[in-house]
Amino acid sequence: MKTRDQPATVTLLAGSPVLIGANTRLRLRVYGGRQYGTILRLSAAPSAGRAGATTVTLQAPPERWTSFVVHVGTLSPGRLRRIDLAIASEQLPQAYEFYLDDIALGK
């Protein structure tokens, strides 16, 4: 369990790099926290070693599942191996955990 001093993160790691195009999309749902909702930073990288440098911000309103479509081809052109999601604690210091569902990669 994460605490307020250690906000939750999720790393999705493929066994080997996946070839992707500019139109490749990541679809997912995020549950917004009770009182303030949830703000996440999502990055994608072609290698397993570290998170991508470019991020996309996802904001889910309180107490609701929200669907997102992210064009990961623009975050990691050519191939994809790693996707990171982390709470944007500088924007929402009250949050320290989040929930994901229906994660799919495709066109």
Residue frames relative to the residue before (quaternion, step in Angstrom):
aa qw qx qy qz dx dy dz
M 1.0000 0.0000 0.0000 0.0000 0.00 0.00 0.00
K 0.3579 -0.7274 0.5494 0.2023 3.54 -0.99 0.88
T 0.2777 -0.7401 0.5877 0.1721 3.53 -1.25 0.50
R 0.6990 -0.4449 0.3395 0.4452 3.55 -1.26 0.04
D 0.6422 0.5084 -0.3266 0.4717 3.60 1.17 -0.46
Q 0.7653 0.2222 -0.1245 0.5911 3.59 1.25 -0.42
P 0.1645 -0.8151 0.5465 0.0996 3.62 0.19 1.19
A 0.5859 -0.6158 0.4151 0.3242 3.55 -1.13 0.73
T 0.0495 -0.7478 0.6612 0.0353 3.50 -1.27 0.64
V 0.1380 -0.7529 0.6349 0.1051 3.56 -1.27 0.46
T 0.0754 -0.7667 0.6363 0.0395 3.55 -0.98 0.92
L 0.1663 -0.7485 0.6372 0.0784 3.55 -0.85 1.08
L 0.0281 -0.8285 0.5565 -0.0557 3.57 -0.57 1.18
A 0.2932 -0.7564 0.5627 0.1588 3.58 -0.69 1.13
G 0.5962 -0.5901 0.4150 0.3523 3.57 -1.15 0.63
S 0.7691 -0.0108 0.0119 0.6390 3.56 1.20 -0.60
P 0.6603 -0.5187 0.3443 0.4201 3.63 -1.17 0.41
V 0.2706 -0.7442 0.5960 0.1332 3.54 -1.09 0.85
L 0.3842 -0.7063 0.5405 0.2477 3.59 -0.83 0.98
I 0.0005 0.7988 -0.6005 0.0371 3.55 -0.87 0.99
G 0.3388 -0.7185 0.5694 0.2113 3.53 -1.28 0.41
A 0.7227 -0.4324 0.3139 0.4384 3.54 -1.32 0.09
N 0.7195 0.4380 -0.2464 0.4793 3.60 1.14 -0.59
T 0.4195 0.7055 -0.4802 0.3094 3.61 1.21 0.13
R 0.1197 -0.8178 0.5628 0.0121 3.52 -0.86 1.06
L 0.2516 -0.6976 0.6476 0.1751 3.49 -1.26 0.61
R 0.1105 -0.7751 0.6206 0.0442 3.54 -0.83 1.05
L 0.1581 0.7771 -0.5965 0.1238 3.55 -0.99 0.87
R 0.2873 -0.7138 0.6050 0.2047 3.51 -1.35 0.27
V 0.1459 -0.7690 0.6204 0.0503 3.54 -1.10 0.85
Y 0.3000 -0.7386 0.5742 0.1864 3.55 -0.97 0.87
G 0.3683 -0.7344 0.5330 0.2022 3.55 -0.81 1.05
G 0.5387 -0.6497 0.4427 0.3028 3.57 -0.91 0.94
R 0.7450 -0.4739 0.2563 0.3934 3.53 -1.24 0.49
Q 0.8433 0.2235 -0.0972 0.4789 3.54 0.39 -1.19
Y 0.8236 0.2702 -0.0982 0.4889 3.59 0.88 -0.93
G 0.4986 -0.6259 0.4493 0.3972 3.60 1.21 -0.18
T 0.4230 -0.6810 0.5336 0.2693 3.57 -1.28 -0.36
I 0.0734 -0.7596 0.6449 0.0419 3.56 -1.02 0.85
L 0.0452 -0.8102 0.5838 -0.0254 3.55 -0.67 1.17
R 0.2649 -0.6924 0.6397 0.2028 3.52 -1.32 0.45
L 0.1125 -0.7867 0.6062 0.0317 3.56 -0.85 1.03
S 0.0208 0.7763 -0.6298 0.0151 3.57 -0.97 0.88
A 0.1764 -0.7644 0.6124 0.0974 3.57 -1.26 0.47
A 0.0666 -0.8112 0.5808 -0.0094 3.56 -1.03 0.83
P 0.5027 -0.6742 0.4549 0.2931 3.60 -1.12 0.61
S 0.7562 0.3015 -0.1885 0.5493 3.61 1.22 -0.26
A 0.5915 -0.6128 0.4078 0.3292 3.55 -1.26 0.43
G 0.5504 0.7088 -0.3495 0.2693 3.56 1.19 -0.57
R 0.8192 -0.0915 0.0889 0.5591 3.59 0.84 -0.84
A 0.6496 -0.5337 0.3842 0.3815 3.53 -1.29 0.42
G 0.5811 -0.5849 0.4417 0.3536 3.55 -1.22 0.50
A 0.5438 -0.6502 0.4362 0.3019 3.54 -1.19 0.62
T 0.7130 0.4062 -0.2375 0.5198 3.59 1.09 -0.70
T 0.1060 -0.8140 0.5699 0.0366 3.56 -0.91 0.91
V 0.2379 -0.7052 0.6474 0.1645 3.49 -1.37 0.38
T 0.2930 -0.7575 0.5572 0.1729 3.59 -0.96 0.83
L 0.1199 -0.7704 0.6249 0.0409 3.55 -0.94 0.99
Q 0.0519 -0.8113 0.5824 0.0009 3.58 -0.80 0.98
A 0.1060 -0.7890 0.6048 0.0198 3.55 -0.66 1.19
P 0.4348 -0.7053 0.4911 0.2689 3.60 -0.82 0.93
P 0.6998 -0.4936 0.3176 0.4072 3.60 -1.24 0.40
E 0.8952 0.0441 -0.0436 0.4414 3.49 -1.25 0.81
R 0.6433 0.4705 -0.3377 0.5007 3.56 0.95 0.88
W 0.3945 -0.6592 0.5805 0.2699 3.55 -1.16 0.68
T 0.0694 -0.7959 0.6015 0.0033 3.58 -0.86 0.99
S 0.3200 -0.7517 0.5509 0.1707 3.57 -0.89 0.98
F 0.0801 -0.7838 0.6155 0.0212 3.55 -1.11 0.82
V 0.1234 -0.7343 0.6603 0.0979 3.53 -1.27 0.56
V 0.0603 -0.8052 0.5898 -0.0166 3.57 -0.63 1.18
H 0.3438 -0.7236 0.5623 0.2048 3.59 -0.84 0.99
V 0.1571 -0.8343 0.5236 0.0711 3.59 0.10 1.30
G 0.5236 0.6351 -0.4098 0.3932 3.59 1.22 -0.29
T 0.6671 0.4710 -0.3047 0.4902 3.59 1.13 -0.49
L 0.6597 0.5016 -0.3037 0.4702 3.60 1.20 -0.44
S 0.7933 0.0755 -0.0026 0.6041 3.57 1.13 -0.71
P 0.1414 -0.8481 0.5038 0.0835 3.61 0.43 1.20
G 0.8156 0.3114 -0.2260 0.4322 3.55 -1.07 0.83
R 0.7945 -0.1521 0.1225 0.5750 3.56 0.79 -0.96
L 0.1917 -0.7760 0.5971 0.0667 3.51 -1.27 0.54
R 0.0101 -0.7989 0.6013 0.0016 3.57 -0.92 0.87
R 0.8174 0.1736 -0.0457 0.5474 3.58 1.02 -0.76
I 0.0475 -0.7526 0.6565 0.0180 3.55 -1.08 0.87
D 0.0930 -0.8010 0.5910 0.0221 3.57 -0.82 1.03
L 0.0638 -0.7569 0.6495 0.0325 3.53 -1.11 0.81
A 0.0725 0.7942 -0.5971 0.0862 3.56 -0.89 0.96
I 0.5441 -0.5991 0.4736 0.3475 3.54 -1.13 0.64
A 0.3726 -0.6997 0.5670 0.2238 3.56 -0.98 0.90
S 0.1340 -0.8627 0.4834 0.0636 3.56 0.45 1.26
E 0.6064 0.5440 -0.3755 0.4420 3.62 1.12 -0.42
Q 0.7012 0.4273 -0.2639 0.5060 3.61 1.20 -0.46
L 0.8008 0.1222 -0.0343 0.5853 3.56 1.14 -0.63
P 0.0896 -0.8609 0.4990 0.0427 3.60 0.45 1.20
Q 0.5962 0.5848 -0.3661 0.4105 3.61 1.20 -0.33
A 0.6691 0.5138 -0.2958 0.4481 3.63 1.19 -0.45
Y 0.0168 0.8111 -0.5845 0.0129 3.55 -1.05 0.74
E 0.7617 0.2041 -0.1815 0.5875 3.60 1.26 0.16
F 0.0503 -0.7943 0.6045 0.0340 3.57 -1.25 0.41
Y 0.3091 -0.7398 0.5750 0.1627 3.55 -1.33 0.38
L 0.1309 -0.7748 0.6170 0.0437 3.56 -1.06 0.91
D 0.0226 0.7803 -0.6248 0.0147 3.55 -1.26 0.52
D 0.8450 0.2217 -0.1444 0.4648 3.57 -1.35 0.29
I 0.2145 0.7883 -0.5439 0.1918 3.60 0.80 0.98
A 0.1310 0.7878 -0.5880 0.1285 3.59 -0.78 1.06
L 0.2085 -0.7563 0.6108 0.1068 3.56 -1.10 0.81
G 0.3342 0.7356 -0.5323 0.2529 3.60 -0.81 0.99
K 0.6230 -0.5400 0.4134 0.3865 3.54 -1.29 -0.35
